[in-house]
């Protein structure tokens, strides 16, 4: 058994938490960009574009994230694409996030009355101008709370990337526990770190929801 002081454990876990935060941010931003593209397809006038987006969303929402990560990390090399754990984790979580964000935002678009589209048309705006100036700003305002709430889910989902060898918080905690045999201390601290990261976002999402309800 290797001797670790309590502060050694805390320091190593906090250093590992940096990668959890970076992965979460990368997946959230990447998922937002891809999710926006999926959203445009999801609300398009062309039925085949809508079906394609619906199939994409169904695929990533209907399969376990762990299987998606396995396919990224173990499947892509079978096609001749060498991929590192960080890249596989970021890609897997990005596609996962994009499907959920696209559907969250689509709900915001659908919540708007048809009159908003008609108002844009009466002003002589074409379809993309209506989306950019009228529809999407209101849809994003409606869906801010669930979007922040999904970010909490995404942060917790990064724990699964330890399975494919990405050195984030959970994988580091496993290594420390194997060296110290202090599971209550190590995993208790991991739970506390996740709580510190997620609780403020949860409270912020609830605050946004209360504001939206009060309007």
N, C-alpha and C positions, 0 to 999 in steps of 0.2 A: 504494500500500500504506500503511495506517495504522499508525503506530508504537504497539505495545503492549508494555509491559514484561512480564516473566514474571509478576510479581505482579498486574499489571492483568488478565491472563488468568485467574489463579487466583481473584482476587476476584470477577470477573464470573461465573465458572463456579459458585463457591460460592453466590453470590446466586441463580443460576438453580436450583441444587440444592434450594433451599428449596421451590420450586414442585413439584419432583419428589416431595419428601417429603410435602408437603401433599396432593397428588393421590393418592399411594399410600395415605395414611391415610384420606382421604375415600372412596376406592373400596373399601378393606378394610372399613371400618365400614359403609358403605352396602351392600356386597356381603354382609356378615354378616347385616344386618337382612333384606334381600330373600331371602338364602339360607335363613334360618330359616323364612320363610314357604313357600318352595319345598320345604324339608325336610318340613314338616308335611303338605303335599300329597303328597309322595313316599312317605310311610309311612302315609298315611291308609287307613282301611278301605274307603273308596269307590274303586272301580276307575277311575272317570272322573277323579277327582282325581289318582290315581297316574299315569294316562296323560297328563294335562295337564302334570304336573310332569316326567315323563319326556321329553315333547316339548320343553318349555322347555329342559331340560338338553341334550338332543341338538342343539337349534338353536344354542345359544351355544357348545357344545363342538365342534360339527361345522362351524362356519364361521370364517374367519379374523377375528381381532380387528380388523385393519385395515379389513375390509369393514364390520364393525359400527360402527366409528368414522365411516366415510364415510356410512353410512346415517343416523347421528345428526346429523352436521354438515351434510350436503348434502340428505338426504332430508326431515328434519323441516321445514325452511323451505318445501319444496314443498307441505306441508300447512298452511302459514300460521303455523307456529310459528318465531319468530325465536330463534335459539340462538347463544350465544357459544362460542368454542373451549373455555373452561374448563368450561362446563356440558356440552357435548357429550363432552368427555374424561371428566368425572366420571361421567356417565350410562353411557357406553359401557363403561368399566372396571367400574362397579358391577354392571351386568348380567352382564358376563363373569365377574367374581369370584363372583357369587351362584350361578351354575351349577356352578362347580367346588367351592365351599365346601359347597353342598347335597349334592353327591355324596360329598365327603369325609366329611361328618358322617353321611350315610346309611350309609356303610360301617361307621362306628362303631356305629350302631344295630343293623345286621344282625349285627355281631360278638358281640353280647350273647346269651347263651343264653336260650331261651324261658322258662326258669324265673324270670327277672327280671320278666317280665310277669305270670307266674302268681303270684309273690310279692306284687306290687302288688294284683292282683285279690283275693287271699286276705285282704289287709288292708282291703278295702272301698274301695279308691281307684278313682275313675273314670279314664277314658282320659287326660284332660289332666293329672290329678294324677300318674298313673304316669309320663307323659313328664317332667313338671317335677321330680319328686322322686326318681325312680329311673333312668329310661332316659337322658335327656339328660345329666345330670352324668357318668355313666359313659362315654357315647359321646364327649363332649367330652374327657374325660381320655384316652381311647384315641387320639383323633385330634389331639392337640395338636401332635405333631411334623409330620405332613403339613400341618396348617393353617399353621404357621410357615413350612414349606417353600414353600407356595403364596404366602405374602406376598413371599418373595424373587422368585418368578416375576412377581408383580404389579408390583413395583418396576421390574424390567427391562422389563416391558411398557409402562410409561409412555413409553418412548422413541418408541413409534409415534404418540403424540399430537402429535409435532412436525409430522407430515404434514398435520394439520388446522389448524395455526397456533398451537397452544398453546405459549407461551414457557416451556418447561421446559429441562432441562439440554442435551438433544441439539440442539434448535433454536437455543439460544444459542450452542452450540459451533460450529454451522454458520456462524452469522453472524460469529463471531470468526475462524474459519478463512478465510472469504471476505475478511476485512479484513487478515489477517496473513500468509496463505499459509504457515502453520506447522502442517500437519496432524499431524505426529508429536507435537508438543508439546500441541496442543489436544486431540486425540482420546485421546492417552495419559493426559492429566489426567482426561478424562471417564471413561475406563475405571477409573482409580484411584479416583475418587469413587464410582462404582457399586460397586466392590469393597469400599470402606470401609463403604458402606451395607449391602451384602448379606452379606459374610463373617461378621460376628458373628451374624446371624440364621441362617445356614447351620450354624454351629457349635452354636448353641443348639438348632436342630432335631435335629442329630445327638445332642446330649446328652440331649434328651427321648426320642429313639428308644432310646438305650442304657439309659436308666432303665426304659423300658417293657419292654424285652427281659429286663432283669435280674429283673423282678418274677416 
